[in-house]
Amino acid sequence: MLWTAERPDALAAIRVDLGAIFVSIELSKSTWLITALSPGKLYPLVVIHEAGLDGFWIDRVLRREDWIESHIVDAASIAVSRRYRRAKTDRIDGEALIRTLMAYKRGEPRVCSMVRVPSPEEEDRRRISRERKVLIAERTLHVNRLKGLLFSQGIRDYEPLRRDRRERLEELRSGDGRTLTIYLKAQIRRELDRLELIIEQIKAVEAERDAVLVAEQAGEPAPTAMLVGIKGIGPEFAAILHSEGFFRNFDSRRQVAAYAGLAPTPWRSGSIDREQGVSKAGNPRLRTTMIQLAWLWLRHQSGSALTRWFHDRVAHKGGRMKKSTIVALARKLLVVLWKYVTFGIAIEGAVMKVG
């Protein structure tokens, strides 16, 4: 561990009116680098470190002490040198964090974006949807591997997710009419064992998700229960929207869109004025879910104002640019859903589920 501090005889170069010792922690798997800027007196500590693999436990430990103020910063929001080749070391990064923290404490606008630390309960709840996403990806991997093994034998109509997958395996014949060889069939059976384990785990995770939803519906109206009541939104989408986005407090609709990385990014300089598309700087899980939900919204909410806006916009462009327009629809849809669960503002033309 390395401690870097200003010399006590150089106090004139350090502002003492802020009344704090500023500390940055540069975290890695093997070492931690601590950089401090101290005015030479005993002041409360203001600590900053980047969001990363260590999660939030360090911040929670620091916040237990009354004399420590802790912050976690989004590393991508910190301005860096625009030189073609810039020097980068842990010491330079630590000093940059100190400067960023001091500017933030001085109240400089948009100097960085601090991460809102979820409670342990909020962090634990989001594991349900995140684990399910991982399991779905693993299921797809096993299905593709099984199909690839059989495709090499001229078999193209085998569906590993069907319930009669093992019975069908015994009936398969290769493209040249042979039964499957001994070791190929043994490999496929082991692959099916792994696939069936993943399927059971997905069912278990979904049961946990549904149990949470039932508990919420039995009590006071909760965001997840409100979202599930809208036609086209199922338990999984509702859980992701709540755990990845609506658990936070937002001050404006632009903050909502920016958090999901769906806010537009302008490029205006002199006579140049154009849009660069969405920023993609926010929560990737929330952004992906909203794009998927936007397509489903067109199917299930054909009479809503948002659907009419989408079709009018696409028709105005001659049927082109559907992909960019669906992103704009996802942004608008996220905002109206946030208003619905936060303020109870009805979604114009939306159809609710019956029963």
N, C-alpha and C positions, 0 to 999 in steps of 0.2 A: 504494500500500500504506500503511495507517494503522497506527501502533503506539500502543497505549494502555497506559500503565503507571501504577502508583501512585507517588506522590512519595516520594523517599527519606526525607523528614522525617516520614512518616506510618507508620513501621515498626511502631508499637505496635498498629496495627489489623490487622496481618497475622501469621498464625501462622508461626513459623519452625521449629517442631518437626517439621514434615513434611519439611523439608529438600529443597525442590524449587522451581523456578520453573514456574508453571503457565501454559500457553499454549493458547489456542483459535484455530482457523483457520476463518473463515467463508468458504466457497468459493462462487464464482459463475462464470459464463462469462467475464465481463469483468474482475472485480476479486477480490482476496483481502483480507479484513480480518483482521488478527492482533491479538488481545487478550492481554495478559500481566499476570500478577500476580506481582510480584517482591519478595522481602524485602530486596533491596539487597545481597545477597552472591552469590557464584558458587555456584550449586547445579546439579544435573542438571535437564534440562528434562523436564517431563511435558506432552505435547501431546495435544489432543483435536480432532477434527473430525467432522462428520456424514457418514454414508454418502450418496453421491450419484453424480452423473454422472462424477466423477473416478475412481471405482473404488478400487483399492487401491494404486496405484503410489506415491502420496505416503507412505502408511504404510510401504511397503517401503523407500523412500529414507530415511525418518527412523530406522527400526530398524537401519540399517547402522551408525549411530553409537552407541557404547557409553553415551554420556552423555545419550541421548534415549530417553524412554519414550513410545511412541505408542499412542493408542487411537482407534478409530472407534466412534461411538455411533449407535444407532438413534434418529433424531430424534423418532419418534413415542412413544418411551418417556420423554421428558423432560417433567416436570410444568410446566405453564404457568399463568398467571393465569386465574382463572375469571370475571373481570370481563366484562361484556357487550361493552365496547369497550376493548381493551387496546392499548397502544402497541407497535409492532413496528418496530424498525430493526436494521440489521446490528450496530450497537454494543450494543444491548440483547441481541441474540441471542448475541453474543460473550461478554458478561458472564455470561449464563445458562449458557453452556457451561463457563465457568471455575468457577462455583459448583457445577455438577453434577460436574465433574471432582474438585474438592476433597472433595465429599461422598463420591464413589466411593472416593477414596484413604483417606478416614477409615474406610471400612468400613461406611458406612450401607447397610442392606439395601434392595433394590428401588428405589434412587434412579434407576437407568437400566439400559438393556440395552446392553452393549458387543457389537459385531459380531465374530464369530469370522472372522478373515481367512484365506481359503483359500490354499493354496500355488499358485504359478503353474500347476503341473500339474493340480491340482484345478479351478482356474478355467478352464483350457483345455478340460478334458474335458467340463464342463457345457455348453460351447458347442454340442456335437453335438445334444443334445435341444432346446436353446433355438432353434437355427437351424431344426431340423425343424418346430417349432411355428410359427415365422414363415412358413415355406414352405407349410405346410398352410393357414394363413390366407390367404395369397396365392392358392393354388390355388382355394380356395372363392370368393374374390373374382372370379377370372376365370370360373369356372363359372357363377356367378350372373349375371355380366354377359352371357355368351353366351346363357343361357336367357332373360334379359330382352329381348335384341335379337330373338330369335325369337318370344317370346311376343307381342310387339307385332304380329307378322305372322300370328298365329293358329296358331303351331306350338308344341306343348307336349310332344312325345314325344322330343325330341332330347337325348341324353346325351353331353356333351362329353368325359367320361372314358372312353368306349368306344374301343377301338382302331380301329374303323372310322369314327371321327368325320368324317374328311375325305371318305370315300366317301359317307357318309350325307348330307353337306352338299350334294352334287350332286343328290341325289334329292328334296330337300325342296321342298314346295309350300306356298304361303301358304294361309290359311284360305279365300280366294276363288279358289283354284286356280292362282295365278300362280307362275312360277319366281321365285327371289329376284333382286332388282335388282342391277345391277353393283356399285355402291358399298357396298351392304349386305353382299354376299358378300365383297368385298375387306376390309371391316372385320372380318368374322367370321374370315377367314383370318389376318389379323394378330393377332387375339385368340387364335386357336389356336396361332400361333407362340409367343406369350408363355406360354400354358398348357403347351405341350410342353416349353419350357425349364424351367419350374418343376417339371414331372414328372421330368425328368432330374436336376435338382438334388436333389430329394427322394430319388431312388434312390442318388445319390452319398453323401448324408449317411447314409442307412440302411446303406450298405455300410461306411462308416467305423465306425458304431456296432457292426455285427455283427463287424467285424474285431477291435475291442477286446474284445468278448465272447468270441470264439474264443481270443484270447491269454490271457484270464483263466482260461478253462476248462482250458487246457493246463498251468497252473501250480497254485499253492496255491488252495484254495477261496476265492473272492472273493464279496462281497455280491451283486454282479450275477448271477454264475453260480448262486448259491444261490437267488436269487429266481426266475430263469428256470425252475428245476426244479419250481416249484409250478404246478399246473394253473390256468389262467386269467390268468397273468402272462406277458406276452410281453417281447421284448427292449426295446421302447420304455419300457414302464412300469418295468421293472427298472432301466434306465439312469437314468430320472428319479428314482426312489426313492433310488438310490445317490448320484448327483451333486448332488441338491438337499437330501438329508437325512441319509442314513446315513454320509456321509463325516465327519460330526461325531461328537464324543464326548458322550453324554448321561449324566447321573447318575441320572435317574429317568424313569419313564413319563410323568409330568406335563410334564417338560421336552420330551419328544418331541412330545406333543400340542400344547404351547404353541408350539413352533417352527413347526409347520404351521398354526397359527391355528385348531386344532380343540378347544382347551381351553374348557370352559364358562365363562361370565362371570356370576357371581352378583350379585344386587342385594339386599343385606340392610341394612335400616335400621329400627330399632324393630320394629314389627309387620309390616313388609313383608319378604317373603322369596320371591323369585322368580328364575328364570334368564332371562338376556337373550340366550341363544343363544351360539354360538361367538364368540370374540374377533375372528377374521379379522385378527389382528395379525402373523401369521407369514408364512412363505413361500407366496405365492399359487400358484406352480406346483405345489408339493408338495400343497397343500390340494386344488386342482382334480383332480390325478391320483388322490388317495385317494378322492374322491367318485365318480369314474368307476370306479375299481377296486372300490369297495364294491358297486356295481350288478352288475359282472361276477362278483364273488365269489358272489353269490346264485345266479347261473346255473351256474357251473362247480364250486362247492363246496357243493352242496346238502346234503351230509351232515355238514358241519363244525359245531362247537359255536357258532361265531359266526352261521352261517345260522339255526340253530335258535333262537338267542336273538332274532334279528331277527323271525322269524315269530311267536314267542311274544309278543314285545312289541307287534307290530302287532295281533295277534289280541286281546290284552288291551285294546287301545284301540278295538276295534270296527272294525279295518281302516283307521282314520284315522291321520293324522300320519306317513305313510310317509317324507316328505322329511326331517323332523326326526330320525326314527329312522335313516335312512340315514347322516346326519351322525354320529350316535353310533356306528354300525357302522364308519364310516370311521376314527373315532378309535380304537376298539378294535382294528381291523385293523392300523392303523399301529403300535400298541404291540406286538402279537404278532409282526409282521414284524420290528420292531427287535430284539425278544428272540431271534428265530430267527437273524438274521444276526450278532448281536453275541455271544450266549451259546450258540447252538446249541439253544435250547429249542424242541421240536417244537410245531407248531400242531395243537391237538386236532381230530381228524377231517379234517384237510386231505388232499387227494389229490395225489400227486406225478405228474409226467409219466413216461410209460414210455419207456425207450430214451434 
